[in-house]
Amino acid sequence: MASAVPDEGVAKRLSPLDRYLPLWIVVAMGAGLGLSAAAPGLESALGSVAIGGTSLPIALGLLLMMYPVLARVRYEELGRLRGERGLFVSSLVLNWLIGPALMFALAWLMPPDEPAYRTGLIVVGLARCIAMVLIWSELACADRETTAILVAINSLFQIVAYSLLGYFYLTVLPGWLGLDTQGFSVDIWEVARTVLIFLGIPLAAGFLTRVVGLRRRGAEWYEKRFLPRIGPIALYGLLFTIVLLFALQGHQISSRPLDVVRIAVPLLAYFVLMFGLSFAWGRAAGFGYPRTASLALTAASNNFELAIAVAIGVFGASSGEALAGVVGPLIEVPVLVGLVYVSLWARRRWFIAAAAADGLYQRPPTLIGGSCNATASTRQT
């Protein structure tokens, strides 16, 4: 019988910035609420200079969030897709058909009397995973290259698909189903413009940074020295944006504190259901543990940076949609850490145990220096 993977150190293997991200977000929320009370005229001051309909300081925070994440994406791995057709198709179906539909259903079922929060949840559900899932993939002993490929594809696919799906789920589908949208509709071009600004610009910058960095300094320097230096910028941009958002949302939140909980419940259900469905899909398809874990974690994760950008750019920084977007990372980060533990448990329970039963397992897996080593047959592990 395979011995247990020493996965009790998963949280410790995260950097302090990533490990305590929910705490930093809560602190930023508190700072924003304090700023709201101290500076009641902040909204007009922030709105005096705008880019793409978004306050310039908030736009700067959004761009800072996106750039380091997209500079980490391994675009050069896209050539491997020709040999991964089944996995690629599975990822597209889970991310762009099942995921948005599931969030649409949860958003209409759980906060049906709050159209702004409902819309914000759908905006979150449409923003598929990008590079932060590489952290969860590494911790879960998933296939690093497969995760990188899926992240790259989702990043590029969002440029085309996000605004179209936004229009479909926020305007077309509710009309077909006869749902009461209280007169709400979204302009497809408004969403497309926001996506092009807040995803297109940092995507182009991240791609060029990676191409030039790898060509001039090599992969070792780029991965081990450059990326760790710029990585914290994404967190600083996120926290800066959250401070400003909660400063603008201060009155609404203080008068309705339980609204954050109402937003959090469907998000929690979404992450857990998407992970479970995707993991079962990968296991049934025979992808083996590393690729199954990559598939499940990428499908369960969301690009909360883009969701926040779209919510602010289309609906405004003081909107309920923006509040729903901000609650996204507060819930996603601890839930995904928990799902890493679930993934490692499933690895022992279903994959390594099956390999051992077939006489293919040679020695127990170990976690060494943040990497995963196992010598069971690739057919099972």
KAMO-V124646 format. One record per pair of residues at least 12 apart in sequence whose ideal C-beta (glycine too) atoms are under 7 Angstrom apart, sorted by the first residue. I is the first residue (numbers start at 0). J is the second residue. Records with the same first field share a line. If there is no record, write none. Layout:
I = J / J
This chain:
0 = 355
1 = 347 / 351 / 352 / 355 / 360 / 363
2 = 363
3 = 347
4 = 343 / 346 / 347 / 364 / 366
5 = 366
6 = 340 / 343
8 = 366
9 = 138 / 336 / 339 / 340
10 = 336
12 = 138 / 369
16 = 231 / 234
17 = 134
20 = 332
21 = 329 / 332 / 333
23 = 238
24 = 241 / 328 / 329
27 = 238 / 241 / 242
28 = 241 / 245
30 = 242
31 = 241 / 242 / 243 / 244 / 245 / 246 / 249
32 = 245 / 249 / 252 / 253
34 = 242 / 246
35 = 245 / 246 / 249 / 250
36 = 249
41 = 246 / 247
42 = 247 / 317
45 = 57 / 243
51 = 192 / 193 / 196 / 312
52 = 312
53 = 311 / 312
54 = 316
56 = 243
57 = 240 / 243 / 311 / 316
60 = 236 / 239 / 240 / 243
61 = 197 / 240 / 304 / 307 / 308
62 = 197 / 200 / 201
63 = 232 / 233 / 235 / 236
64 = 233 / 236 / 237 / 240 / 304
65 = 197 / 198 / 201 / 304
66 = 201 / 204 / 205
67 = 229 / 230 / 232 / 233
68 = 129 / 130 / 131 / 233 / 304
69 = 129 / 130 / 154 / 201 / 202 / 205
70 = 205 / 208 / 209 / 226 / 229
71 = 130 / 133 / 226
72 = 129 / 130 / 150 / 151 / 154 / 205
73 = 147 / 151
74 = 151 / 206 / 209
76 = 144 / 147 / 148 / 151
77 = 148 / 151
79 = 144 / 148
80 = 148
83 = 148
85 = 284
86 = 145 / 286 / 290 / 294
89 = 280 / 284 / 294
90 = 149 / 294 / 297
93 = 277 / 280 / 298
94 = 127 / 153 / 298
95 = 156 / 160
97 = 276
98 = 124 / 127 / 273 / 298
99 = 124 / 125 / 164 / 168
101 = 269 / 272 / 273
102 = 120 / 121 / 123 / 124 / 269
103 = 121 / 124 / 168
105 = 265 / 268 / 269
106 = 120 / 121 / 265
107 = 178
109 = 264 / 265
110 = 261 / 265
113 = 261 / 319
114 = 180 / 181 / 183
115 = 318 / 319 / 320
116 = 261 / 262 / 319 / 323
118 = 169 / 183 / 320
119 = 310 / 319 / 320 / 322 / 323 / 324
120 = 262 / 265 / 266 / 323
121 = 168 / 169
122 = 306 / 309 / 310 / 320 / 324
123 = 301 / 303 / 306 / 323 / 324 / 327
124 = 269
125 = 161 / 164 / 165 / 168
126 = 301 / 302 / 303 / 305 / 306
127 = 153 / 157 / 301 / 302
128 = 150 / 153 / 297 / 300 / 301 / 302
129 = 150 / 153 / 154 / 302
130 = 150
131 = 300
132 = 146 / 150 / 296 / 297 / 300
133 = 146 / 147 / 150
135 = 296 / 300 / 335 / 339
136 = 292 / 293 / 296
137 = 369
138 = 339
139 = 292 / 296 / 339 / 342 / 343
140 = 289 / 292 / 343 / 346 / 371
141 = 289 / 292 / 293 / 296
142 = 289 / 290 / 293
145 = 289 / 290 / 293
146 = 293 / 297
149 = 293 / 297
150 = 297
153 = 297
154 = 202
157 = 194 / 198 / 305
158 = 194 / 198 / 199
161 = 190 / 194
162 = 187 / 190 / 191 / 194
163 = 187
165 = 185 / 190
166 = 185 / 187 / 190
169 = 185
170 = 184 / 185
185 = 313
189 = 313
190 = 309 / 313
193 = 308 / 309 / 312 / 313
194 = 309
197 = 305 / 308 / 312
198 = 305
212 = 225
237 = 328
240 = 307
241 = 325
243 = 316
244 = 316 / 321 / 325
247 = 316 / 317
248 = 317 / 322
259 = 326
262 = 323 / 326
263 = 326 / 330
266 = 326 / 327 / 330
267 = 330 / 334
270 = 299 / 331 / 334 / 335
273 = 298 / 299
274 = 295 / 299 / 338
277 = 294 / 295 / 298 / 299
278 = 291 / 295 / 345
280 = 294
281 = 294 / 295
282 = 349
287 = 377 / 378 / 379 / 380
288 = 346 / 350 / 380
292 = 342
295 = 342
299 = 335 / 338
300 = 331 / 335
301 = 327 / 331
303 = 324 / 327 / 328 / 331
306 = 324 / 327
307 = 321 / 324 / 325
310 = 323 / 324
350 = 379 / 380
351 = 364 / 375 / 380
353 = 379
354 = 375 / 376 / 379 / 380
357 = 379
359 = 375 / 376 / 379
360 = 375
361 = 374 / 375
362 = 374
